[in-house]
Structure formats: structure tokens, C-alpha cells
Amino acid sequence: MAVHSPTRCTVQLNRSLRPRSPLAFRNPTVSGTGFYSEPPALRLVSVRSQTPGPDMFRSRPSTSFDDSEASISSPTTSSAIDFLTLCRRLKTTKRKGWINHGIKSPESIADHMYRMALMSLIATDLPGVDKERCIKIEIVHDIAEAIVGDITPSDGVPKEEKSRMERAALKEMCEVLGGGMRAEEIKELWEEYENNSSIEANLVKDFDKVEMILQALEYETEHGKVLDEFYLSTAGKFQTEIGKSWAAEIISRRKSRLRKNPN
């Protein structure tokens, strides 16, 4: 639940998948996560370049596959189920920030990511913003916590070390998935969020904070808590107008509630 304030990106990136050397996959023995990993099959990708659109942001290249190529680039049935079983931990791991404040039966990591995805789904369309990509980023931005857990500022882990731990966990998860195009996409989406390197990442970063303070307001109402820390940690850090607007609405509702119930 750590909240950071990275530099805002002002240029839309061209996110075509970069050629990569084949990853070194282990033999199909049990990995450190307790799952089997299998080597990916080679795939052929056809990429069509595009020129910048009227909004001056470069359109993403379209990638076309025939049926045989699609099946080759997809994870095997065994790898897919192993990966999904590992991701179950996102449903069962509670967000530590709430635990530290005495909230009983708090939300899970998956709960948090799900409502963030709903935010992108219902948000007004914004020029140059790919909402489908926002939803994808929201689904994977905390995915490494399936292995490392929810690391908060109170844990005293330096930001660089937290990033290193999560990147290593993500690599392990992608090996469980069997590598290939889907694994590369997950890594690309995660890095985009981690580096705050696109306008979609800017928006998702804002929704991460919006979801947190909305949850804080709900817990204050339900449990009679005062959770100032979560509002203070996000104040002045919103990058988008919709993020600022939604945050202001939550703050307004909180102030109204505190006026009616000062104790």
C-alpha cells in the first residue's frame, strides 16, 4: 500500500513488444514457488507500424496472428492453471496497511485491484487514453504481491529494494506461466506502471490512491476509526484531473461526515 510520487510522463509511449532473447527456463521440475514451469515454444509475430494520430500520440502497433501462431504464443493448459493457482494468493492476502490500523477482515489485494479496474471502466473517456490498457495495468500492477506480499512503508524496506523484490517475483510468475507473449505483456504492463511511463500509468496511479482513500472513508464509517495517514500520504500527488476530482469528492464527503459526527 506504499504511495510514491514519481515524475509524471507527458509523452505517450510506443508500446510495441521489443524483441527479446529467449529466457532461460528451467527443466520441468518444481520451482521455488511450488509450481511447474515449462519452456515456451517459438512464435512468429507480424507487426504493422503506424504514424502518430491527430492528438500527437503514436498509435500502438497492431500485432496480427493467424490461428496457429495464436495457439503457439498462448500458455499451455498446465501452465495457465499453475499461474492462476499462484494468483489465488492475491485473493487471500489482506492489505497490510489496514491490518496495521486494526481493521478486522480488511480487503485483499485482489479486492483493491478489482475496484480500480471498475474505476477505469466507468470513467469518462479521455483524449489519448486507452482505457482497456488502464484496466490491464490495474489487473497486474500489484500481481507480484502474490509472492512478496503487501510491503508497506512501515516495513522499512527501501523503495529500490521493494522494486527489486517485486521484479524478481514477477519474473518467477512469468516462468510459471511458461513465458511467451502473455508473460511478456504482463511484464511490460507492470514496468509501465512501476515507471509511471505513460498517460495510462498516470491515471492508474491516481486510481490507486483514489481507491485507497475511498476504502479509508468506508472503514472510518464502519469501524469508527480516524485514518488521517492515508489522506495525508496522497494529498497533492494526483496527476490527472479526474483523479483530483474524485479525490476531492471523497474528501468532501469525509469532512461532511466529521462535521456531523465529530467524535
BAFI-3210 file (N, C-alpha, C; in Angstrom, 3 decimals, decimal comma, padded with zeros to 6 digits):
// residues 263
n [1|2|3|4|5|6|7|8|9|10|11|12|13|14|15|16|17|18|19|20|21|22|23|24|25|26|27|28|29|30|31|32|33|34|35|36|37|38|39|40|41|42|43|44|45|46|47|48|49|50|51|52|53|54|55|56|57|58|59|60|61|62|63|64|65|66|67|68|69|70|71|72|73|74|75|76|77|78|79|80|81|82|83|84|85|86|87|88|89|90|91|92|93|94|95|96|97|98|99|100|101|102|103|104|105|106|107|108|109|110|111|112|113|114|115|116|117|118|119|120|121|122|123|124|125|126|127|128|129|130|131|132|133|134|135|136|137|138|139|140|141|142|143|144|145|146|147|148|149|150|151|152|153|154|155|156|157|158|159|160|161|162|163|164|165|166|167|168|169|170|171|172|173|174|175|176|177|178|179|180|181|182|183|184|185|186|187|188|189|190|191|192|193|194|195|196|197|198|199|200|201|202|203|204|205|206|207|208|209|210|211|212|213|214|215|216|217|218|219|220|221|222|223|224|225|226|227|228|229|230|231|232|233|234|235|236|237|238|239|240|241|242|243|244|245|246|247|248|249|250|251|252|253|254|255|256|257|258|259|260|261|262|263]
n.u [000,814|002,124|002,637|003,871|005,416|006,056|007,716|005,667|004,648|004,731|004,514|003,139|003,893|005,311|004,268|005,101|005,940|009,163|011,854|013,164|015,722|015,551|014,226|015,896|014,735|013,907|014,270|011,311|010,802|009,898|009,478|010,737|008,380|006,724|005,460|005,174|007,269|007,311|009,066|008,766|007,233|008,613|007,632|006,060|005,788|003,901|004,283|002,748|003,626|002,588|001,654|001,894|-001,178|-003,842|-003,812|-001,198|-000,065|001,551|000,099|-000,477|001,284|-000,343|-000,694|-000,716|-001,985|-002,172|-004,353|-002,732|-000,393|-001,399|-002,115|000,385|001,627|000,206|-000,162|000,410|-002,165|-001,618|000,344|-001,158|-003,118|-001,460|-000,370|-002,686|-003,456|-001,361|-001,889|-004,086|-003,357|-003,501|-006,140|-006,451|-004,583|-004,411|-004,600|-001,941|-001,738|-004,246|-004,534|-002,513|-003,725|-005,687|-008,007|-010,540|-010,803|-009,971|-009,860|-008,666|-005,689|-006,531|-009,165|-008,746|-007,480|-009,527|-011,587|-010,253|-010,054|-012,744|-013,074|-011,664|-013,260|-015,737|-015,037|-015,028|-014,398|-011,144|-009,131|-006,670|-006,198|-006,021|-008,394|-008,837|-006,260|-005,572|-007,181|-005,996|-003,452|-004,184|-005,064|-002,688|-000,846|-000,217|000,491|002,804|002,762|001,614|003,625|005,600|004,056|002,156|003,946|004,565|005,179|005,694|007,124|009,733|011,282|013,503|012,668|013,943|014,774|012,336|011,245|013,086|012,633|009,961|010,159|011,736|009,972|007,913|009,194|009,525|006,832|006,086|007,611|006,370|004,017|004,957|006,308|006,506|004,234|002,088|003,184|005,228|003,687|002,453|004,718|005,525|003,337|003,435|005,948|005,471|003,615|005,143|007,199|005,778|005,273|003,572|000,559|-001,593|-000,563|-000,243|-002,935|-003,787|-002,131|-003,265|-005,861|-005,205|-004,573|-006,999|-008,766|-007,743|-008,150|-010,895|-011,563|-010,514|-012,246|-014,594|-013,910|-013,483|-016,086|-017,415|-016,010|-015,499|-013,047|-010,174|-008,429|-006,290|-003,713|-003,770|-005,034|-003,352|-001,017|-001,543|-002,210|-002,039|-000,746|-001,974|-002,238|-003,894|-006,835|-009,291|-008,595|-007,979|-010,492|-012,196|-010,944|-011,281|-014,034|-014,338|-012,921|-014,520|-016,889|-015,935|-015,285|-017,823|-019,019|-017,457|-018,151|-020,762|-020,469|-018,453|-017,032]
n.v [-001,200|001,094|004,533|006,459|009,242|009,533|011,027|012,652|011,374|012,836|012,160|009,953|006,557|004,412|001,252|-001,191|-004,638|-005,384|-006,994|-009,846|-011,782|-015,334|-016,494|-018,078|-020,997|-023,276|-026,863|-028,950|-029,059|-028,853|-025,523|-022,699|-021,624|-023,716|-024,623|-025,987|-025,201|-024,572|-024,733|-022,116|-022,178|-021,360|-018,392|-016,570|-013,218|-010,666|-007,333|-004,234|-001,038|002,261|005,669|008,770|009,889|012,408|013,551|013,689|011,616|008,552|005,884|002,581|-000,210|-002,622|-006,069|-008,969|-012,262|-015,538|-018,407|-020,592|-019,368|-017,955|-020,009|-021,085|-019,013|-018,867|-019,776|-023,121|-025,439|-026,564|-024,759|-022,414|-022,981|-023,454|-020,881|-019,350|-020,555|-019,775|-017,034|-016,951|-016,246|-013,503|-013,062|-013,928|-012,685|-010,145|-006,572|-004,909|-002,365|-001,766|-003,774|-003,027|-000,875|-001,899|-002,850|-005,164|-008,151|-007,037|-005,664|-007,591|-007,892|-008,401|-007,452|-004,695|-004,189|-004,925|-003,016|-000,769|-001,378|-001,215|001,513|002,575|001,487|002,842|005,479|008,694|008,932|009,802|012,030|010,505|008,474|005,074|003,167|000,441|-000,517|000,672|-000,807|-003,312|-002,754|-002,191|-004,659|-006,084|-004,573|-004,929|-007,555|-009,005|-009,153|-011,474|-013,185|-011,706|-010,435|-007,748|-005,016|-002,376|001,133|001,103|-001,188|-000,629|-001,141|-000,189|001,795|001,071|-001,543|-002,800|-002,609|-004,219|-006,737|-007,198|-007,203|-009,485|-011,401|-011,139|-012,052|-014,735|-015,527|-015,214|-017,187|-019,406|-019,185|-019,954|-018,362|-016,602|-014,689|-013,695|-013,593|-011,748|-009,501|-009,053|-008,413|-006,074|-004,353|-004,163|-002,935|-000,516|000,678|000,717|002,487|004,707|005,572|006,390|007,966|006,400|004,991|007,164|007,744|005,343|005,263|007,393|006,353|004,265|005,602|006,960|004,807|003,825|005,928|006,079|003,590|003,961|005,926|004,432|002,475|004,127|004,964|002,537|001,380|003,316|004,581|006,808|007,683|009,331|009,203|008,001|009,813|012,006|011,000|010,949|013,476|016,164|014,684|013,771|013,251|013,599|015,216|013,945|012,231|014,089|015,279|013,138|012,438|014,813|014,778|012,586|013,518|015,693|014,397|013,072|015,230|016,274|014,168|014,125|016,555|016,081|013,954|014,473|013,022]
n.w [000,000|-000,376|-001,151|-003,662|-005,334|-008,296|-011,178|-013,520|-016,623|-019,822|-022,393|-024,693|-024,976|-027,477|-027,515|-028,638|-028,535|-027,566|-029,308|-027,768|-026,255|-025,988|-022,920|-020,191|-019,283|-016,719|-016,408|-016,474|-013,512|-010,021|-009,066|-007,121|-006,207|-005,943|-008,173|-011,490|-014,229|-017,720|-020,856|-023,324|-026,588|-029,811|-031,584|-034,248|-035,081|-036,507|-037,116|-037,550|-038,370|-037,281|-037,872|-035,977|-034,505|-034,812|-032,276|-031,618|-030,272|-030,531|-032,230|-031,017|-032,328|-034,336|-033,792|-035,593|-035,787|-037,073|-036,623|-035,884|-034,985|-032,786|-031,055|-030,529|-029,133|-026,808|-023,327|-022,072|-021,092|-018,579|-017,564|-017,474|-015,508|-013,305|-013,003|-012,448|-010,075|-008,422|-008,410|-006,800|-004,257|-004,223|-003,739|-001,158|000,471|002,758|002,774|004,132|005,308|006,362|008,240|010,019|011,173|012,711|011,479|011,156|009,296|006,686|003,289|000,476|-001,594|-004,201|-004,068|-003,942|-006,450|-008,158|-007,772|-008,651|-011,382|-012,071|-011,787|-013,989|-015,958|-015,703|-015,898|-017,491|-020,977|-022,004|-023,899|-025,888|-024,075|-023,448|-022,310|-022,032|-021,814|-019,415|-017,645|-017,905|-016,840|-014,211|-013,358|-013,181|-011,700|-008,988|-008,952|-008,348|-005,645|-004,924|-004,349|-002,842|-000,973|000,671|000,816|002,935|003,782|006,532|006,901|006,459|004,205|001,704|-001,194|-003,607|-003,061|-002,602|-005,172|-006,539|-005,339|-006,078|-008,849|-009,266|-008,277|-010,128|-012,435|-011,726|-011,624|-014,278|-015,426|-014,354|-015,782|-018,192|-019,946|-023,108|-025,234|-023,621|-021,052|-021,526|-022,061|-019,568|-018,033|-019,360|-018,919|-016,145|-015,719|-016,979|-015,272|-012,901|-013,590|-014,156|-016,777|-018,854|-020,104|-019,431|-017,237|-015,506|-014,944|-013,772|-011,516|-010,126|-009,676|-008,014|-005,636|-005,231|-004,840|-002,468|-000,558|-000,663|000,354|002,888|003,898|003,987|005,892|008,100|008,541|009,032|011,185|013,049|013,049|012,835|010,159|009,252|008,142|005,597|003,915|004,135|003,014|000,341|-000,443|-002,697|-004,653|-006,929|-010,429|-012,610|-013,937|-013,488|-011,431|-009,412|-009,152|-008,308|-005,932|-004,486|-004,128|-002,420|-000,170|000,479|001,254|003,466|005,198|005,587|006,956|009,295|010,406|011,138|012,849|015,068|016,967]
ca.u [000,000|003,006|002,270|005,029|005,080|007,029|007,564|004,613|005,037|003,960|004,547|002,632|004,939|005,008|004,441|005,277|006,784|010,534|012,448|013,923|016,361|014,769|014,530|016,437|013,734|014,382|013,602|010,015|010,820|009,181|010,200|010,718|007,019|005,964|004,742|005,998|007,425|007,587|009,667|007,839|007,520|008,942|006,465|006,305|004,930|003,877|003,980|002,485|003,887|001,591|002,141|001,159|-002,518|-004,053|-003,530|000,263|000,402|001,757|-000,772|000,248|001,286|-001,229|000,007|-001,660|-001,601|-003,147|-004,772|-001,629|000,505|-002,051|-002,038|001,778|002,012|-000,588|000,394|-000,205|-003,226|-000,989|000,966|-002,210|-003,728|-000,442|-000,281|-003,913|-003,413|-000,462|-002,558|-005,098|-002,847|-003,961|-007,487|-006,428|-003,651|-005,046|-003,772|-001,308|-001,991|-005,476|-004,232|-001,719|-004,610|-006,681|-009,238|-010,799|-011,198|-009,860|-009,858|-007,494|-005,010|-007,398|-010,296|-008,245|-007,250|-010,803|-012,324|-009,510|-010,453|-014,080|-012,911|-011,330|-014,400|-016,818|-014,513|-015,271|-013,330|-010,202|-008,357|-005,366|-006,067|-006,538|-008,987|-008,625|-004,910|-005,635|-007,740|-004,953|-002,422|-004,758|-005,136|-001,353|000,114|000,188|000,477|003,981|002,475|001,234|004,821|006,300|003,118|001,900|005,009|004,140|006,262|006,003|008,051|011,098|012,005|013,779|011,903|014,701|014,758|010,964|011,115|013,884|011,926|008,755|010,571|012,165|008,759|007,211|009,928|009,178|005,449|006,043|008,158|005,287|003,090|005,564|006,896|005,722|003,667|001,270|004,107|005,890|002,711|002,316|005,918|005,510|002,322|003,926|007,022|004,860|003,071|006,236|007,961|004,831|005,841|002,575|-000,625|-002,403|000,027|-000,600|-004,317|-003,872|-001,530|-004,279|-006,944|-004,658|-004,733|-008,436|-009,367|-007,270|-008,814|-012,303|-011,624|-010,272|-013,503|-015,548|-013,501|-013,755|-017,533|-017,822|-015,293|-015,286|-011,611|-009,661|-007,336|-005,702|-002,470|-003,989|-005,356|-002,154|000,010|-001,923|-002,529|-001,195|000,002|-002,782|-001,655|-004,915|-007,988|-010,312|-008,095|-008,159|-011,930|-012,754|-010,358|-011,934|-015,380|-014,180|-012,530|-015,707|-017,794|-015,332|-015,451|-019,236|-019,262|-016,805|-018,925|-021,972|-020,066|-017,101|-016,367]
ca.v [000,000|002,254|005,572|007,236|010,342|009,582|012,086|012,382|011,234|013,736|011,654|008,598|005,676|003,377|000,081|-002,467|-005,572|-005,357|-008,336|-010,257|-013,084|-016,341|-016,612|-019,380|-021,670|-024,496|-028,094|-029,004|-029,543|-027,935|-024,276|-022,186|-021,297|-024,948|-024,886|-026,436|-024,263|-025,266|-023,821|-021,622|-022,516|-020,202|-017,815|-015,562|-012,066|-009,697|-006,039|-003,197|000,266|003,287|007,026|009,458|010,351|013,850|014,021|013,680|010,423|007,482|004,733|001,331|-001,104|-003,776|-007,332|-009,920|-013,664|-016,498|-019,300|-021,427|-018,516|-017,641|-021,169|-021,252|-017,976|-018,993|-020,724|-024,439|-025,576|-026,798|-023,518|-021,443|-023,326|-023,203|-019,436|-018,894|-021,048|-018,875|-015,738|-017,051|-015,556|-012,118|-013,059|-014,293|-011,835|-008,899|-005,371|-004,770|-001,052|-001,828|-004,643|-002,229|000,086|-002,607|-003,165|-006,606|-008,713|-005,997|-006,054|-008,291|-007,228|-008,533|-006,538|-003,362|-004,108|-005,054|-001,749|000,119|-001,694|-000,641|002,959|002,835|001,100|003,835|006,838|009,370|008,758|010,910|012,070|009,878|007,454|003,748|002,669|-001,007|-000,724|001,030|-001,949|-004,346|-002,344|-002,318|-006,082|-006,661|-003,664|-005,488|-009,012|-009,595|-009,327|-012,876|-013,837|-010,910|-009,868|-006,310|-004,306|-001,013|001,973|000,733|-002,328|-000,115|-001,648|000,908|001,732|000,335|-002,955|-003,262|-002,782|-005,385|-007,927|-007,400|-007,559|-010,892|-012,198|-011,110|-012,954|-016,096|-015,787|-015,354|-018,507|-020,342|-019,092|-020,599|-017,396|-016,318|-013,361|-013,246|-013,260|-010,506|-008,419|-008,801|-007,701|-004,740|-003,570|-003,921|-001,949|000,755|001,236|000,935|003,651|005,806|005,997|006,650|008,652|005,369|004,762|008,322|007,593|004,191|005,707|008,191|005,489|003,517|006,467|007,205|003,610|003,694|006,868|005,696|002,486|004,546|006,556|003,357|001,868|005,109|004,945|001,233|000,976|004,437|004,880|008,021|007,168|010,518|008,872|007,635|011,037|012,842|010,415|011,139|014,886|016,865|013,764|013,323|013,731|013,808|015,997|013,055|011,785|015,198|015,477|012,048|012,557|015,949|014,341|011,715|014,384|016,467|013,519|012,822|016,430|016,347|013,143|014,526|017,652|015,511|013,035|014,913|012,041]
ca.w [000,000|-000,382|-002,103|-004,071|-006,229|-009,389|-012,152|-014,476|-018,029|-020,661|-023,768|-024,865|-025,488|-028,444|-026,672|-029,321|-027,788|-028,087|-029,465|-026,607|-026,366|-025,266|-021,499|-019,766|-018,453|-016,107|-016,760|-015,803|-012,138|-009,154|-008,861|-005,762|-005,796|-005,801|-009,402|-012,591|-015,327|-018,972|-021,827|-024,336|-027,984|-030,620|-032,228|-035,269|-034,838|-037,587|-036,527|-038,542|-037,766|-037,526|-037,662|-034,919|-034,825|-034,701|-030,916|-031,493|-029,587|-031,504|-032,052|-030,771|-033,485|-034,238|-033,954|-036,168|-035,684|-037,560|-035,553|-035,424|-034,210|-031,518|-030,173|-030,132|-028,187|-025,596|-022,353|-022,058|-020,094|-017,281|-017,117|-017,164|-014,224|-012,286|-012,819|-011,786|-008,697|-007,720|-008,262|-005,747|-003,073|-004,284|-003,166|000,261|001,208|003,171|002,645|005,443|005,879|007,168|009,393|010,952|011,832|013,499|010,750|011,150|007,988|005,662|001,891|-000,054|-002,711|-005,377|-003,881|-004,288|-007,885|-008,861|-007,804|-009,543|-012,759|-012,245|-011,951|-015,395|-016,783|-015,649|-016,065|-018,759|-021,959|-022,008|-025,149|-025,899|-023,031|-023,788|-021,074|-021,955|-021,292|-017,993|-016,915|-017,878|-015,874|-012,872|-013,016|-012,924|-011,063|-007,693|-009,116|-007,706|-004,219|-004,716|-003,813|-001,820|-000,015|000,603|001,520|003,232|004,316|007,911|006,895|006,405|003,032|000,761|-002,439|-004,613|-002,695|-002,847|-006,617|-006,928|-004,875|-006,880|-010,216|-009,219|-008,111|-011,413|-013,325|-011,312|-012,015|-015,735|-015,721|-014,051|-016,912|-019,346|-020,862|-024,291|-025,460|-022,490|-019,973|-021,904|-021,908|-018,141|-017,588|-019,947|-018,209|-014,781|-015,803|-017,355|-014,036|-011,964|-014,034|-014,408|-018,052|-019,884|-019,573|-018,781|-015,917|-014,691|-014,492|-012,864|-010,258|-009,433|-009,208|-006,884|-004,466|-005,042|-004,253|-001,095|000,351|-000,600|001,306|004,207|004,312|004,319|007,168|009,152|008,786|009,560|012,398|013,942|013,074|012,204|009,334|008,607|007,444|004,196|003,189|004,119|002,139|-001,061|-000,696|-003,653|-005,506|-008,069|-011,677|-013,636|-013,484|-012,948|-010,135|-008,474|-008,948|-007,498|-004,596|-003,831|-003,730|-001,240|000,936|000,827|001,990|004,775|006,017|005,949|007,976|010,540|010,987|011,737|013,907|015,431|017,830]
c.u [000,853|002,561|003,497|004,574|006,101|006,737|006,527|005,152|004,171|003,909|004,045|003,706|004,420|005,302|004,562|006,213|008,173|011,059|013,284|014,591|015,571|015,207|015,074|015,454|014,318|013,675|012,303|010,080|010,145|010,037|010,101|009,325|006,179|005,161|005,721|006,088|007,838|008,176|008,665|008,228|007,860|007,694|006,895|005,309|005,040|003,424|003,836|002,675|002,788|002,201|001,338|-000,194|-002,625|-003,713|-002,041|000,794|000,494|000,827|000,054|000,208|000,336|-000,439|-000,982|-001,100|-002,619|-003,421|-003,621|-000,658|-000,077|-001,935|-000,607|002,145|001,254|000,068|-000,282|-001,280|-002,647|-000,376|-000,069|-002,817|-002,735|-000,366|-001,501|-003,969|-002,493|-001,132|-003,677|-004,656|-003,260|-005,359|-007,474|-005,496|-004,297|-004,072|-003,262|-001,576|-003,215|-005,265|-003,480|-002,553|-005,805|-007,998|-009,411|-011,323|-011,127|-009,856|-008,576|-006,849|-005,898|-008,618|-009,915|-008,092|-008,568|-011,533|-011,577|-009,909|-011,845|-014,011|-012,597|-012,498|-015,461|-016,344|-014,870|-014,096|-012,460|-009,379|-006,992|-005,167|-006,748|-007,075|-008,828|-007,234|-004,849|-006,133|-006,719|-003,871|-002,936|-004,815|-003,772|-000,459|000,594|000,360|001,662|003,763|001,929|002,401|005,427|005,372|002,985|002,931|004,592|005,310|006,656|006,953|009,509|011,925|012,256|013,028|012,617|014,682|013,369|010,760|011,875|013,179|010,709|009,100|011,016|010,953|007,974|007,872|009,571|007,763|005,331|006,654|007,120|004,278|003,657|006,197|005,976|005,096|002,890|002,158|004,819|004,950|002,543|003,510|005,931|004,525|002,806|005,009|006,471|004,286|004,189|006,993|007,083|005,093|004,836|001,407|-001,579|-001,878|-000,270|-001,988|-004,453|-003,240|-002,529|-005,392|-006,485|-004,847|-006,217|-009,100|-008,975|-007,997|-010,315|-012,483|-011,397|-011,548|-014,526|-015,204|-013,704|-015,233|-017,956|-017,241|-015,047|-013,832|-011,345|-008,387|-006,672|-004,499|-002,678|-004,343|-004,122|-001,110|-000,296|-002,147|-001,517|-000,451|-000,786|-002,312|-002,684|-006,093|-009,077|-009,881|-008,291|-009,634|-012,526|-012,209|-011,029|-013,331|-015,316|-013,828|-013,721|-016,693|-017,257|-015,517|-016,890|-019,566|-018,673|-017,532|-020,167|-021,630|-018,636|-016,336|-016,209]
c.v [001,257|003,233|006,394|008,320|010,466|010,710|011,707|012,308|012,146|013,272|010,235|007,726|004,786|002,046|-001,219|-003,348|-005,616|-006,764|-008,657|-011,593|-014,087|-016,413|-018,003|-020,014|-022,967|-025,715|-028,179|-029,709|-028,515|-026,714|-023,854|-021,839|-022,542|-025,290|-025,360|-025,343|-025,020|-024,287|-023,376|-022,109|-021,242|-019,697|-016,802|-014,441|-011,115|-008,366|-005,001|-001,837|001,241|004,643|007,695|009,944|011,846|014,389|014,016|012,537|009,299|006,320|003,486|000,450|-002,258|-005,035|-008,372|-011,326|-014,494|-017,478|-020,124|-020,613|-018,201|-018,797|-021,381|-020,259|-018,060|-019,969|-022,078|-024,480|-025,737|-025,519|-022,487|-021,716|-023,131|-021,709|-018,911|-019,361|-020,175|-017,528|-015,766|-016,304|-014,088|-011,986|-013,261|-013,421|-010,484|-007,733|-004,959|-003,421|-001,031|-002,689|-003,842|-001,211|-000,597|-002,878|-004,676|-007,038|-007,657|-006,565|-006,799|-007,453|-007,261|-007,621|-005,135|-003,213|-004,151|-003,720|-000,700|-000,110|-001,151|000,868|003,313|002,516|002,196|005,264|007,397|009,130|010,010|010,878|011,417|008,779|006,166|003,109|001,162|-001,311|-000,357|-000,156|-003,071|-004,008|-002,540|-003,775|-006,638|-005,807|-004,155|-007,011|-009,685|-009,822|-010,720|-013,650|-013,032|-010,376|-008,365|-005,586|-002,848|-000,191|001,598|-000,461|-001,881|-000,636|-000,478|000,697|000,895|-001,168|-003,554|-003,529|-004,009|-006,681|-008,236|-007,787|-009,023|-011,813|-012,268|-012,048|-014,410|-016,465|-015,989|-016,677|-019,590|-020,363|-019,734|-019,650|-017,100|-014,933|-012,847|-012,832|-011,943|-009,317|-008,055|-008,005|-006,261|-003,830|-003,200|-002,845|-000,563|001,458|001,616|002,227|004,875|006,435|006,216|007,401|007,646|005,072|005,924|008,154|006,456|004,526|006,528|007,311|004,596|004,309|006,722|006,007|003,481|004,656|006,611|004,549|002,992|005,193|005,507|002,701|002,837|005,073|003,660|000,936|002,117|004,828|006,285|007,612|008,295|010,185|008,645|008,853|011,929|012,322|010,618|012,600|015,519|015,981|013,246|014,017|014,108|014,583|015,094|012,499|012,851|015,388|014,404|012,099|013,686|015,576|013,468|012,550|015,207|015,630|013,217|014,018|016,582|015,360|013,561|015,684|017,114|014,621|013,374|013,924|010,713]
c.w [000,000|-001,439|-002,395|-005,032|-007,330|-010,359|-013,182|-015,876|-018,864|-022,097|-023,799|-025,497|-026,596|-027,777|-027,434|-028,518|-028,402|-028,265|-028,252|-026,889|-025,573|-023,821|-021,203|-018,813|-017,928|-016,677|-015,992|-014,460|-011,267|-008,886|-007,415|-005,284|-005,622|-007,035|-010,470|-013,629|-016,564|-019,966|-022,873|-025,724|-028,738|-031,309|-033,274|-035,054|-036,012|-037,019|-037,624|-037,882|-038,141|-037,245|-036,564|-035,396|-034,643|-033,322|-030,604|-030,661|-030,602|-031,198|-031,818|-032,011|-033,274|-034,539|-034,441|-036,089|-036,451|-036,417|-034,998|-034,577|-032,846|-030,548|-029,681|-029,040|-026,879|-024,625|-022,469|-020,986|-018,699|-016,718|-016,709|-015,793|-013,076|-011,954|-012,060|-010,337|-007,847|-007,442|-007,220|-004,492|-003,056|-003,684|-001,662|001,103|001,494|003,046|004,024|006,101|006,773|008,412|010,455|011,716|012,517|012,808|010,696|009,777|006,885|004,254|001,533|-001,150|-003,956|-005,279|-004,352|-005,799|-008,660|-008,921|-008,617|-010,998|-013,050|-012,450|-013,396|-016,307|-016,839|-015,873|-017,439|-019,708|-022,001|-023,288|-024,987|-024,883|-023,478|-022,500|-020,925|-021,403|-019,809|-017,168|-016,822|-016,851|-014,451|-012,419|-012,610|-012,041|-009,698|-007,759|-008,413|-006,212|-003,908|-004,108|-002,657|-000,742|-000,183|001,459|001,695|003,752|005,743|008,001|006,820|005,252|002,066|-000,564|-003,495|-004,330|-002,918|-004,337|-007,093|-006,540|-005,749|-008,314|-010,286|-009,083|-009,419|-012,415|-013,011|-011,765|-013,528|-016,184|-015,424|-015,203|-018,168|-020,330|-022,031|-024,276|-024,257|-021,314|-020,270|-021,730|-020,434|-017,626|-018,116|-019,217|-016,806|-014,780|-016,136|-016,120|-013,075|-012,296|-014,291|-015,778|-019,174|-019,264|-018,930|-017,376|-014,978|-014,098|-013,490|-011,513|-009,445|-008,873|-008,051|-005,586|-004,167|-004,370|-002,791|-000,158|000,415|000,389|002,729|004,745|004,735|005,649|008,336|009,537|009,485|010,940|013,379|014,089|012,526|011,474|008,540|007,732|005,948|003,338|003,068|003,135|000,661|-001,424|-001,650|-004,632|-006,711|-009,338|-012,727|-013,068|-012,893|-011,588|-009,078|-008,135|-008,047|-006,073|-003,818|-003,349|-002,481|-000,010|001,413|001,647|003,387|005,708|006,479|007,059|009,318|011,203|011,720|012,924|014,341|016,289|017,099]
res [m|a|v|h|s|p|t|r|c|t|v|q|l|n|r|s|l|r|p|r|s|p|l|a|f|r|n|p|t|v|s|g|t|g|f|y|s|e|p|p|a|l|r|l|v|s|v|r|s|q|t|p|g|p|d|m|f|r|s|r|p|s|t|s|f|d|d|s|e|a|s|i|s|s|p|t|t|s|s|a|i|d|f|l|t|l|c|r|r|l|k|t|t|k|r|k|g|w|i|n|h|g|i|k|s|p|e|s|i|a|d|h|m|y|r|m|a|l|m|s|l|i|a|t|d|l|p|g|v|d|k|e|r|c|i|k|i|e|i|v|h|d|i|a|e|a|i|v|g|d|i|t|p|s|d|g|v|p|k|e|e|k|s|r|m|e|r|a|a|l|k|e|m|c|e|v|l|g|g|g|m|r|a|e|e|i|k|e|l|w|e|e|y|e|n|n|s|s|i|e|a|n|l|v|k|d|f|d|k|v|e|m|i|l|q|a|l|e|y|e|t|e|h|g|k|v|l|d|e|f|y|l|s|t|a|g|k|f|q|t|e|i|g|k|s|w|a|a|e|i|i|s|r|r|k|s|r|l|r|k|n|p|n]
***
